[in-house]
Amino acid sequence: MIKVKTFGEPLEPFKTQRELNELDLRLNDFISRNKISKVLSVSDTTTHENGSTIGLIRVLVYDE
């Protein structure tokens, strides 16, 4: 069964690299804890209704 999981992270000026690393750790931890062996897609998008970046959403699509 194909499933989708999202992870969010607020972005602060000049701290983006740390925030991306934290998001990587959360995603990898989720994959490890749930013993996911088949990742179909990982994608990132920014969030805000006027187009400015205030947060990041990472989407994981995987097969269970």
C-alpha positions in Angstrom: 0.0 0.0 0.0 1.4 3.4 -1.0 1.4 6.0 1.8 2.3 9.7 2.1 3.8 11.4 5.2 4.6 15.1 5.6 7.1 16.8 7.8 7.1 20.5 8.5 9.7 22.9 9.7 9.5 26.7 10.3 12.4 28.6 8.7 14.3 31.4 10.5 16.6 33.8 8.8 20.3 32.5 8.6 19.4 29.2 10.2 18.2 27.3 7.1 21.1 24.8 7.0 20.4 23.7 10.6 16.7 23.4 9.9 17.3 21.3 6.8 19.6 19.0 8.8 16.9 18.6 11.5 14.3 17.8 8.9 16.6 15.2 7.4 17.1 13.6 10.8 13.3 13.5 11.4 12.7 11.9 8.0 15.5 9.3 8.4 14.3 8.5 11.9 10.7 7.9 10.6 12.0 5.7 7.8 14.1 3.7 10.3 11.5 3.4 13.0 8.9 2.2 10.5 11.2 -0.1 8.7 10.4 1.4 5.3 12.4 -0.3 2.6 10.9 1.3 -0.5 10.9 5.1 -0.8 9.1 6.3 -3.9 9.6 10.1 -3.6 10.8 12.8 -1.3 10.1 16.4 -2.2 10.3 19.8 -0.5 8.1 22.9 -0.9 7.9 26.2 0.9 4.8 27.6 2.5 3.0 30.9 2.6 0.0 32.2 0.9 1.8 35.3 -0.6 4.8 33.3 -1.9 7.3 34.3 0.7 9.1 31.5 2.5 8.2 31.0 6.2 8.3 27.3 6.4 9.3 24.1 4.6 7.2 21.0 4.0 8.9 17.7 3.1 6.7 15.0 1.6 7.7 11.4 1.7 5.9 8.8 -0.5 6.6 5.2 0.4 5.4 1.7 -0.2 4.5 -0.3 2.9 
